[in-house]
């Protein structure tokens, strides 16, 4: 489970019988780059998510959520207190929303 975002976009692409070589140029990248994104070896730029959602006929909010989750995971995956830190961050986010 290295990249939930990558797994999701690969699944969506395959369900629509699209090849890497068909989708990559639409995102202005080569097939190797898109393949690495699907494998979790590289990150898609945040600005490209809406276009990718449109291409794959996917829910934009779901893709943005999975992309952000992968970003957070990449930062905290090797940290001893990752869960505790995320709980503190969650409280802070919820507090800010209430303001």
ZIDA-V34483 format. One line per field, one symbol per residue. ss: DSSP state (H for helix, E for strand, - for the rest). burial: + if it has 9 or more other ideal C-beta (glycine too) atoms within 8 Angstrom, else -. A space follows every 50 residues. Layout:
ss=???
burial=???
//
This chain:
ss=---HHHHHHHHHHHH----HHHHHHHH---HHHHHHHHH------HHHHH HHHHHH---HHHHHHHHHHHHHHHHH-----HHHHHHHHHHHHHHHHH-
burial=--++++++++-++------+--++--+-----++++++++---+---++- +++-++-+-+-+++-++-++++---+-----+--++-------------
//
